[in-house]
């Protein structure tokens, strides 16, 4: 069983800038092993940067970032990642199963995939309800199916942390609902962090909201209010209340876990 | 057709037989490498490498003709291989380090390689016809060339198939391959080197100017029908063999150059196949 209290991600005073333009400043953040969190914030606020730091695709300018007590590059094999959109050639000759198998790649290996790899990939496809489509060309899948195939690819390596970049951006509402049901079920086995625009959904489903606008602040969803969201987006935002769990009395940023 | 078959079997016409064997052998490399090139969309890099090959050939012929260096490393084929590999590594290095100026550098190498080749050929004593390198002359392939072609073929096919899964992942989604711990840089440079060797083979079959067409058209047609990369490769190999044999036959029947005929056949099939695809949708 998962140790609930263990922190799997630790940001310690992490800063990052693109060519001198600061994107994230002094981030302190811990993610527990059972986390189901959304990373929200305005465009250019550093959401994707936060994700790419955790993936080891970017390196902090200052501070320390540990995943499972290791550097992000060392911990890669324990992390699943679902990109927002794939810049892929619609004629690219791969099937859904081929794409899923890519989640089982390991460094320094030629030759084929093992039977265990194939089994894990098929299992991941089954969890995503795509078993019947495993031989279909990736480009012939619908938007929602394609996204589930990408999630299957991320799950094929049996990750302990799943990172998703705007998973709801390119799918229709029905597929979106399906997606959240799947994520909630997956959360019983792994920590999940997703970049999201939709705060309404966020507050209904997630344990916490990671607000990202150069600074990073974590709110348990039970404390999310209009004030907090205005703080995050640094301007007037009209919020549609989806959920009664939003507290009436507002909060301050001292309430960080 | 029969006169063509007779000519193939005629012991006094070894060049036609050599040409066909060379074409069929190198089809394997063209199909495998061409499928990668088409799916990774780097055919313009193959074009630049091809034109740099003329630089290598020019320098090699000049060393032979003007300085009497007879060593194996300055045979035209060696010069071609060396120039192609240098061009591939240079382009690869630039595209990995400085993404935004990649096309400028590729265009510059394209022209410089060609210019260097023409100048060295001009300084080479005796008359060297650049046309046979530009538009190829598969009928000039000798028995000893065949061994070199076979060797290159084996290297390309082995490299392309041994690293199939990694290269597939990199062509499809470079970032994800990197996240799975695959060294994207090394594989990309390796793929460019395989492309460079394939280009050298292509130059001897259809010539520098027509390289890109024979590298990409069979794979592109195959891509219309394949759902997996290996299917695309297999189909591209078969198509390539058909195009080259057909071109040779047409060349014999019509007494025209084989290189352009091979390309015309490949282009025609590609156009028809694209039309059929469009009608189906």
Interface residues (C-beta under 8 A of the other chain):
Chain A: X55 X56 X57 X76 X77 X79 X81 X83 X86 X88 X89 X91 X92 X93 X94 X95 X98 X99 X101 X102 X103 X105 X106 X107 X109 X110 X111 X112 X113 X135 X136 X137 X153 X157
Chain B: X35 X39 X41 X162 X163 X164 X165 X166 X168 X169 X171 X172 X173 X175 X176 X177 X178 X179 X180 X181 X182 X183 X223 X224 X226 X227 X228 X229 X231 X232
